[in-house]
Amino acid sequence: MSIAKSISTYKEELGKVQLVAVSKTKPSSDILEAYNAGQRHFGENKIQEMASKFEELPKDICWHMIGHIQTNKIKYMAPFVHLVHGVDRRKVLVELNKQAVKHHRVINCLLQVHIAKEETKFGLDREELEGIISELTEFSNVKVVGLMGMATNTKDEEVVNSEFAALKALYDTHADTCGWTTLSMGMSGDYKLAIQNGSTHVRIGSAIFGARNYS
Ligand SMILES: *Cc1c(COP(=O)(O)O)cnc(C)c1O
């Protein structure tokens, strides 16, 4: 299926759930094809790659940083980033806030929670999450608008389902008091389960743009 056709198919299927088209490693020409099909939200996992694509591409694109954050690179995205999904430690909030102040803006972000069985996936555990939530008033120019998580990479739907359900339950514990609006969960392989569990933003890459080549 062409990129344009995939975009329109997903948009129709997703309805009110926001599609974040994950364009990491893909050329700007692919992003433009999706853009011309009406897509405006794109996700990248490397800050500098996102910043150079921002320079080249139409300025009404909403750029989502979905990858692990290196604090020394935050300055490159601070002027334009739409939503930072992967906030997993206090140090990231400190630097995001500093750069947001410098650019006279408020940067929206999500706290990443560790829900998968794999040790390798980043994210806060519950206790760390509560700790960070209690400290948020320190950060005048960062606004936490919800949570993000990645399920275990497995075909076992029960495992994935229970991980998404756990994240949704955690989200619901805080959503009203914290004024949250955004629950980012679900990728090409598991977005349907994520939506069944209340996801508001799905991050879909390879199912739209084709397999990535990292060589
Ligand atoms: C790459 C990536 C995705 C998209 O993965 P696909 O399986 O290609 O849809 C989603 N979320 C994060 C955090 C990613 O790094």
Ligand as a Chemical Component Dictionary entry (heavy atoms), coordinates in Angstrom:
data_LIG
# 
_chem_comp.id                   LIG 
_chem_comp.type                 NON-POLYMER 
_chem_comp.pdbx_formal_charge   0 
_chem_comp.three_letter_code    LIG 
# 
loop_
_chem_comp_atom.comp_id 
_chem_comp_atom.atom_id 
_chem_comp_atom.alt_atom_id 
_chem_comp_atom.type_symbol 
_chem_comp_atom.charge 
_chem_comp_atom.model_Cartn_x 
_chem_comp_atom.model_Cartn_y 
_chem_comp_atom.model_Cartn_z 
_chem_comp_atom.pdbx_ordinal 
LIG C1 C1 C 0 9.816  3.136  16.397 1  
LIG C2 C2 C 0 8.833  3.424  17.448 2  
LIG C3 C3 C 0 7.449  3.271  17.196 3  
LIG C4 C4 C 0 6.875  2.777  15.892 4  
LIG O1 O1 O 0 7.125  1.414  15.742 5  
LIG P1 P1 P 0 6.451  0.563  14.557 6  
LIG O2 O2 O 0 6.495  -0.821 15.044 7  
LIG O3 O3 O 0 7.313  0.803  13.354 8  
LIG O4 O4 O 0 5.082  1.078  14.365 9  
LIG C5 C5 C 0 6.572  3.620  18.220 10 
LIG N1 N1 N 0 7.017  4.062  19.408 11 
LIG C6 C6 C 0 8.314  4.214  19.688 12 
LIG C7 C7 C 0 8.721  4.718  21.022 13 
LIG C8 C8 C 0 9.270  3.892  18.717 14 
LIG O5 O5 O 0 10.575 4.040  19.014 15 
# 
loop_
_chem_comp_bond.comp_id 
_chem_comp_bond.atom_id_1 
_chem_comp_bond.atom_id_2 
_chem_comp_bond.value_order 
_chem_comp_bond.pdbx_ordinal 
LIG C1 C2 SING 1  
LIG C2 C3 SING 2  
LIG C2 C8 DOUB 3  
LIG C3 C4 SING 4  
LIG C3 C5 DOUB 5  
LIG C4 O1 SING 6  
LIG O1 P1 SING 7  
LIG P1 O2 DOUB 8  
LIG P1 O3 SING 9  
LIG P1 O4 SING 10 
LIG C5 N1 SING 11 
LIG N1 C6 DOUB 12 
LIG C6 C7 SING 13 
LIG C6 C8 SING 14 
LIG C8 O5 SING 15 
# 
